[in-house]
Amino acid sequence: MFSSIVITAFIAFGVGAVLGFFVYKHFLAKELAESRKLADKILEEARKEAAAQKKELLLQAKDEIFRQKREWEKECREKERELKKQEQRLQEKEERLEKKLEDVSLKERELLSWESKLSREERKLEEKHLKLDTLISEQTKKLEDVSGLTREEARKILLEEMESRVRHEAAKRMRQIESEAKEQASKKAKEILATAVQRYSGEYVVDSTVTVVELPNEEMKGRIIGREGRNIRALEAATGVDLIIDDTPEVVVLSAFNPLRREVARRALERLITDGRIHPARIEEVVDKVQKEIEDQLKELGEQATFDVGVHGIHPELIRLLGRLYYRTSFSQNVLQHSLEVAFLCGIMAAELGLDEKIAKRAGLLHDIGKAVDHEVEGPHALIGAELAKKYGESEEVVHAIAAHHEDVSPSSVLAVLVQAADSLSGARPGARKELLENYVKRLEELENIATSFDGVEKAYAIQAGRELRVMVDCDKVSDDDAYLICKDIAKKIEEEMTYPGQIKITVIRERRAIDFAK
């Protein structure tokens, strides 16, 4: 019984195993089919995606190729245009060279023709010289026979006559030098007087020593004067400048010889007018503040001058005095600008002569430093400047050049002579120093009147600031030879009757014009 149960169980187990195997195989086959289907689907999608990427890459490659092609074509066109331009320039150069070659060949032919002409002329001149020598010897012999004098005796008489003429010319030249010396002495005296007036701040004023300050209204005049005149007295006492308040509308005049004081007064007055608070305490406060600002400005101006010239190591006090020269003038020429010009001129001349350029510039820049000192220090400004330079550590060479630039001390070095020459050049150049308009116009009128006083002169024009005289003559009355004589006579008369710097060029013009009309 038990064995039959076991056998039945084994049979049931075997049947179950077989059924399980077939069920597992069925499910496995089903999953395998689904996996294959999924794999086929993934593969198909991959193929489609690869095809799309391939198409996109092909399109990008085509776009890149097209872009590079356009860039290459553009570059080719630019190179082609550049080549055309170069070809055109080469063609133009070739044409110019051909033209120059033609000109050179033409000039060469002209030179050859001129050489042949000159050779012929030389031969003719040699023949004429021979004839002249023969004629001179014959005439000399005839003169000896007629005059009864030998050649030596005639030469002695001629030498005596020439000696007399030379003495006459020498006397004339001496008178001319004496006249020029008097003229220079007069100019020097005027310059000394102008310097003295510039350095002395006195009570007497002229038109060139005033500064005009405009006011916003007429009421401001009363505020400037103040109660019983205390404001104007405080301002005059603080600045050392005279205030002139008259009937001129909305204007106050500041008067003083010292331009630095006038500048302080001008700035202080303008600030007081702008601020509106005008009383003695405020006036002193503003004037002190402006003076400090001016001192700072003077220092900056002096430092800028040394920087422009390229000179270093100058004492701060000398730098401040250099800045003060900005408010000094000599014959209307700014002294600081004049000092800069002298420094540059000294440097240029020193470089040409192989000397120390920096020392020359230093001496030129400081040569008028004595003009920055007020009238309390007595003496010529050259010697004052030399004392200041020596006091503040300048070298003996520079000190001597400053002292000798106006012959107050005899110059004993090349540098001193250079400073003298540069000072003269800066003051004498055209436009450096102004001339009175009346004198200028009068000189031009005198030149034209002298020219028109001669017979045959139609018109005369003084041009080039009186340095040239153009004279028009009547061609029917005056011949070519007469025009030459008129030119000489005009020059002689100008020399005798006028005083002028430099020289005057006289040009006499004689022309004939033929005029007709086409109808």
BELLIN-V224185 format. One line per field, one symbol per residue. ss: DSSP state (H for helix, E for strand, - for the rest). phi: phi as a letter, one per 40 degrees, with the letter a starting at -180 (. if undefined). burial: I if it has 9 or more other ideal C-beta (glycine too) atoms within 8 Angstrom, else O. Layout:
# BELLIN-V224185
ss: ???
phi: ???
burial: ???
This chain:
# BELLIN-V224185
ss: -HHHHHHHHHHHHHHHHHHHHHHHHHHHHHHHHHHHHHHHHHHHHHHHHHHHHHHHHHHHHHHHHHHHHHHHHHHHHHHHHHHHHHHHHHHHHHHHHHHHHHHHHHHHHHHHHHHHHHHHHHHHHHHHHHHHHHHHHHHHHHHHHHH---HHHHHHHHHHHHHHHHHHHHHHHHHHHHHHHHHHHHHHHHHHHHHHHHH-------HHHEEEEE----HHHHHHH-HHHHHHHHHHHHH--EEE------EEEEE---HHHHHHHHHHHHHHHHH----HHHHHHHHHHHHHHHHHHHHHHHHHHHHHH------HHHHHHHHHHHH-EE--EEHHHHHHHHHHHHHHHHHHH---HHHHHHHHHH--HHHH--------HHHHHHHHHHH----HHHHHHHH----------HHHHHHHHHHHHHHH--------HHHHHHHHHHHHHHHH----EEEEEEEHHH-EEEEEE------HHHHHHHHHHHHHHHHHH-------EEEEE----------
phi: .cccccccccccccccccccccccccccccccccccccccccccccccccccccccccccccccccccccccccccccccccccccccccccccccccccccccccccccccccccccccccccccccdcccdccccccccccccccgbccccccccccccccccccccccccccccccccccccccccccccccccccbbbccbbccbbbbbcbcaccccccccgcfgcccccccccbgbcbbbbcccfabbbbacccccccccccccccccccgcbadcccccccccccccccccccccccccccccgbbgccdcccccdccccbbbbfgcccccccccccccccccccccgcccccccccccccbcccccccccchccccccccccccbgccccccccccccbgcbccbaccccccdccccccccccgcbcbccccccccccccccccccccgccaabcbffgcabbbbbccccbccccccccdcccccccccbbbacgbbcbbcbbabbbbabcb
burial: OOOOOOOOOOOOOOOOOOOOOOOOOOOOOOOOOOOOOOOOOOOOOOOOOOOOOOOOOOOOOOOOOOOOOOOOOOOOOOOOOOOOOOOOOOOOOOOOOOOOOOOOOOOOOOOOOOOOOOOOOOOOOOOOOOOOOOOOOOOIOOIIOOOOIOOOOIOOIOOOOOOOOOOOOOOOOOOOOOOOOOIOOOOOOIIOOIIIOIIIIOOOIOOOIIIOIOIOOOOIIOIIIIOOOIIIOIIIOIIIIIIIIOOOOIIIIIIIIIIIIIIIIIIIIIIIIOIOOIOIOIIIOIIOOIIOIIIOIIIIIIIOIIOOIOIOOIOOOIIIIIIIIIOIIIIOIIIIOIIIIIIIIIIOIIIOOOIOIIIIIIIIIIIIIIIIIOOOOOOOIIIIIIIIIOOIOIOOIIIIIIIIIOOOIOIOIOIIIIIIIIIOIIIOOOOIOOOOOOOIOOIIOIIIOIIIOIOIIOOIOIOOOIIIIIIOIOOOOIOOOIIIOIIOIIIOIIOOOIOOOOOIOIIIOIOOOOOOOOO
